[in-house]
Amino acid sequence: MSLSRFCRLAKCRTALSLAALLLLAAVPAGAVEGLQYQGVITQGAVATTDNNVAGDSSDGVSFEFTELSLNFSKEFDHGIQIGGQGMYRSYGDTYEELDIDYLIVSKSMVLGQAGVAGVRLGRFKNPLGLYNATRDVAFTRPSVFLPESIYTENFRDLLLSTDGIAAYGDLFTESGEWSFELGAGKPRIKSDSLQELDAYQTRFSDERSVVGRIAYDHDGGRIKGALSYLALDFDMALSGTPPPPAPPIPFADVPGELDHSRWIASAEYSWR
């Protein structure tokens, strides 16, 4: 790890620690009761043979795979809860950012012994597959890296979360637990959300996102299954100069549109 990178990481950790202390100091003493907070730090070491992953890993060991998060939650009366997480993530030369991972206000209602239902408002994690909502927490992943065919990194922000509203529910039965979630809002689009557009200046408009999942959990997680759906739609205008080998002819405000949808079927069986 280079000295400059170590200093950036140290500054990030210090900033998050100070933010946590300021948050706790700013909360009235009576409101601290029931406030839960915790942090997670993950540092990866990657060595490969003929390709680079998370930095220059083919010539040695790369330590450029770092995740750091600080989250909080607090419950109030009448089933109201707030929660959020700030996160720093660095992945080689591909990704380095300090961001609000999620920030929600939720209202839940107990349906007797049958289950629970509720609604979330704010930035919520997209319930795609079995691991998208927790893909950045190492001990919830089944491996160091998740399959790119589902948990794509090249437009990670679009898949990770949505700014909007989501309804959810859990149904408890004798055969297992069913969970449902359906959300809509604005996808998280930034200039580096689509790596293929890094060479251009991009303006986005009319962003829309719909995401949903139905999942089944049997015998405390021994058997899991899920069917997920995601639809993204937005307009964009590109400006800039094409990279080689295209002719270097500048252009401005060339319109474009992304219309993307995917279905994901997931299944997992666990045993000792």
FIKOL-86015 format. One record per residue (C-alpha): x, z, y. Coordinates in steps of 0.02 Angstrom, whole numbers, padded with zeros to 5 digits, always signed. Example, Ala and Ser with C-alpha at 12.3 -4.5 7.8 and 13.67 -1.06 7.14 Angstrom:
// FIKOL-86015
+00615+00390-00225;+00684+00357-00053;
// end
This chain:
// FIKOL-86015
+00000+00000+00000;+00072-00051+00169;+00100+00077+00306;-00024-00009+00422;-00158-00010+00287;-00125+00173+00246;-00145+00218+00430;-00310+00123+00442;-00376+00212+00288;-00318+00382+00352;-00403+00351+00520;-00563+00301+00429;-00564+00458+00323;-00529+00565+00476;-00669+00480+00573;-00794+00511+00433;-00740+00692+00417;-00758+00721+00604;-00926+00635+00602;-00986+00751+00464;-00928+00906+00558;-01010+00846+00720;-01170+00810+00625;-01175+00985+00552;-01129+01065+00717;-01267+00970+00807;-01404+01022+00686;-01495+01183+00734;-01463+01329+00617;-01642+01332+00558;-01636+01147+00512;-01481+01160+00403;-01582+01239+00264;-01620+01104+00136;-01491+00984+00206;-01385+00908+00068;-01227+00809+00099;-01084+00745-00006;-00945+00618-00006;-00864+00502-00133;-00689+00426-00127;-00636+00289-00248;-00463+00213-00252;-00433+00069-00372;-00272+00001-00445;-00278-00179-00509;-00146-00276-00606;-00177-00454-00667;-00073-00596-00741;-00117-00768-00673;-00240-00732-00533;-00261-00613-00386;-00401-00484-00381;-00422-00363-00236;-00258-00413-00156;-00093-00474-00226;-00116-00409-00403;-00026-00545-00501;+00146-00495-00437;+00120-00309-00462;-00014-00176-00441;-00136-00195-00296;-00211-00039-00218;-00322-00138-00099;-00484-00083-00180;-00547+00070-00086;-00721+00143-00066;-00765+00296+00036;-00940+00360+00075;-01026+00508+00156;-01212+00535+00131;-01347+00661+00175;-01529+00696+00137;-01658+00822+00194;-01834+00857+00134;-01977+00913+00247;-02155+00968+00213;-02290+00847+00155;-02171+00742+00050;-02067+00676+00196;-01881+00649+00171;-01739+00571+00271;-01575+00509+00201;-01428+00399+00244;-01251+00351+00200;-01101+00289+00296;-00975+00190+00197;-00801+00116+00213;-00754-00020+00088;-00597-00125+00072;-00576-00262-00058;-00414-00358-00035;-00418-00486+00105;-00600-00522+00068;-00689-00371+00139;-00649-00222+00249;-00786-00133+00344;-00858+00033+00400;-01046+00020+00393;-01214+00108+00375;-01251+00082+00191;-01430+00143+00199;-01538+00248+00317;-01719+00283+00270;-01870+00390+00304;-01983+00407+00154;-02154+00480+00118;-02200+00521-00062;-02359+00581-00146;-02371+00664-00317;-02504+00588-00430;-02535+00742-00535;-02434+00737-00695;-02446+00548-00705;-02310+00507-00579;-02267+00486-00396;-02291+00351-00265;-02222+00326-00091;-02157+00215+00047;-01985+00195+00126;-01947+00135+00302;-01776+00085+00368;-01624+00012+00282;-01653+00025+00094;-01547-00032-00053;-01613-00184-00143;-01669-00138-00321;-01588-00285-00410;-01540-00271-00593;-01486-00099-00652;-01339-00067-00536;-01360-00150-00366;-01421+00008-00279;-01271+00107-00343;-01141-00031-00362;-01019+00056-00243;-01014+00222-00336;-00884+00209-00473;-00956+00333-00598;-01125+00242-00600;-01048+00076-00650;-01027+00025-00832;-00857-00053-00791;-00730-00071-00651;-00809-00234-00593;-00990-00286-00611;-01032-00463-00669;-01019-00588-00526;-01163-00690-00596;-01283-00553-00540;-01192-00437-00419;-01114-00576-00315;-00975-00529-00194;-00968-00690-00093;-01130-00647-00002;-01132-00463-00041;-01222-00401+00117;-01372-00513+00084;-01396-00439-00089;-01354-00259-00050;-01493-00198+00066;-01639-00244+00178;-01699-00179+00347;-01886-00159+00325;-02018-00067+00223;-02037-00039+00036;-02170+00038-00075;-02119+00123-00237;-02191+00220-00382;-02146+00306-00545;-02265+00319-00691;-02230+00445-00830;-02300+00404-01002;-02272+00470-01178;-02168+00317-01220;-02056+00324-01066;-02047+00307-00877;-02101+00153-00780;-02042+00123-00602;-02101-00005-00475;-02034-00058-00305;-02082-00195-00183;-02003-00218-00013;-01996-00342+00130;-01904-00357+00294;-01748-00431+00371;-01596-00469+00262;-01428-00406+00322;-01342-00562+00386;-01175-00552+00476;-01044-00681+00521;-00948-00641+00360;-01100-00624+00247;-01070-00799+00180;-00886-00826+00149;-00907-01014+00144;-00951-01010+00331;-00800-00909+00386;-00724-01060+00474;-00874-01081+00590;-00970-00990+00725;-01143-00956+00655;-01307-00903+00734;-01448-00841+00623;-01636-00834+00658;-01804-00809+00570;-01728-00701+00434;-01848-00649+00296;-01821-00555+00134;-01934-00502-00011;-01870-00397-00156;-01955-00313-00303;-01921-00236-00473;-02014-00164-00620;-01908-00055-00735;-01929+00044-00895;-01829+00195-00953;-01848+00267-01129;-01778+00425-01207;-01681+00486-01055;-01597+00319-01024;-01552+00273-01203;-01650+00112-01180;-01671+00029-01009;-01751-00132-00955;-01792-00213-00788;-01859-00372-00711;-01804-00402-00530;-01844-00533-00398;-01763-00576-00231;-01809-00709-00103;-01706-00744+00054;-01749-00867+00191;-01668-00893+00361;-01616-01027+00485;-01442-01047+00555;-01346-01152+00682;-01162-01195+00650;-01028-01232+00779;-00842-01261+00760;-00714-01379+00685;-00714-01424+00499;-00559-01364+00404;-00447-01491+00315;-00464-01610+00228;-00615-01654+00336;-00582-01742+00504;-00552-01611+00640;-00701-01662+00746;-00785-01515+00839;-00973-01497+00828;-01100-01376+00902;-01268-01304+00849;-01291-01406+00690;-01452-01336+00613;-01462-01273+00435;-01570-01167+00323;-01543-01054+00173;-01686-01033+00051;-01630-00932-00100;-01724-00844-00239;-01674-00768-00405;-01752-00680-00553;-01646-00555-00649;-01688-00489-00823;-01588-00334-00873;-01574-00231-01031;-01461-00088-01084;-01443+00014-01242;-01332+00170-01245;-01265+00268-01393;-01129+00392-01432;
// end
